Amino acid sequence: MKVVAEISFEGLEHSNALAALIDEDADKLCAHQKRISSLRVVVSRPQHRHHKGDVYQVHIHATAPDVPDVIVTRELSVTVADDNVYAAFGDASRTVNQQLQV
């Protein structure tokens, strides 16, 4: 059964490009970890700082039968580069993969 990742954006506008990349990476994660039964990804910008730079958060919540839920959050500064949102998701995805390899 194919697991469709639930992707949401909080505190920032929806990005079709980012959602497509996250969906592609989520498909890879679910293909590698076939026991994942649900996957929720939240990309958020909880603070709106004007002088010190904003922070993005990538939050992944994965569930699988017979194992505790895996919840991973990564933060990064917006001032560095928008590409780091993709890197943060990749890092969080790798962590989920490692935690499910029990």
N, C-alpha and C positions, 0 to 999 in steps of 0.2 A: 504494500500500500504506500502510495506516495504521500509524504507529509508536506503540506503547504505551509510555509513560514508565514506567521502573522507579523507584519511589519507596520510599525506606527512611528510617527514623528510628534514630539512634544516640545513646544516652545520654539519651533522653527517651521518653515513652510515645507510641505511635502516635496521631495525631489524624486522625479521619475527615474533619473539616471542612478542615483544612489540606491533607490529601492530595487532597481533591476540588478545591480551588482550584488546587493545583499541577498536577493532571491537566488541568484546564480550560485553564490558561495554557500548559501543555506542548502541548496539542492545537493551540492558536493558533500557537505557535512552529513546530510541525511543518507546519502548513498553509501558513505563510508561507515556510518554508524546506523545500521539498519534497524536497530531497536528503538530509535527515537520515535516517540508517538506524537509529540507536539513540540513546536518551536516558536517562541515569541521573541521578536527583536524590537527594541525600542531605541531610537536615536533621539536624544534630547539635548536641549540647551537650557539647563536649569537657571543660569544666571545671565544677566545682560549688563556686562561691564563695558564702560566706554573707554576707560583709560588703561586698564591692565589686561584687556583681552578677555574674550569669552571662553567658556569651556564647553566642549561637547562630551556627552556620555553615550556609550554604546552598551546596552544592557541586553543580555541573552538569557532566556529562561527555557531550558530544555527538559522534557520529561520522557522517561522510558520506564517500561514495566520492571518491577523488582529491583530498582535502584532509586536512591534518593534523587530528588530534583536537582538539576545542576543550574546554578545561577551565577553568571559572570558579568562583571561591570568593568569597563575600561573608560578612562577619562583622557582627554587631550585638549590642548590649547588651540583655539581657533586661529590665533595669530600666527601659528607656525605655517600651516598650509591646509587647505580643505582636503587634500589627498589623505591626510592623516585620519580622517573619518573612516576611510576604507582600510587603512592599516590597523586602526583600533578594532574594527569588526573582525579582520583577519586574525588578530591576536586573540580576541575573545573566542572566536570560533575554534582556534587551535586548543585553547584551554578547555573548552567544552569537550572536544574530541578526546583530550588526554584524560579528563575526569570520568568519561564514560568507558574508558578502557580498563575496566576493573577485572 
